[in-house]
């Protein structure tokens, strides 16, 4: 049994906003997933390749709060000194000076998962 699980909308979470801003600005990639199998940790290959448009070592402003969330097909999250833009509907266009993109497998289609203004 896996135990209790929770689902929440990260748009109101300042820790989520800070992590997303950092990934976008520093060229961050997807987290490595691991599972426990027969008492040992096993790496699970990523199904989606994710990458921020920035570069390692880039400055990241401190995000300590989420000030507002405007929802709709595209959500706009004002979080301290950054504004994050996320599609809530697949294919909804997002714009910003820096982005987080993703692709699945060998498919050359790149999706914009988030942007920052």
Protein Blocks (a to p, Z undefined) as FASTA:
>chain_A
ZZjaddddfklpmklmmmmmmmmmnopacddddddeehiacddddfbdcddfbdehiacd
ddfbdfbdcedjbdcddehjbccdddfbghiacddfbdcdddehjbfbdcdfbdcZZ
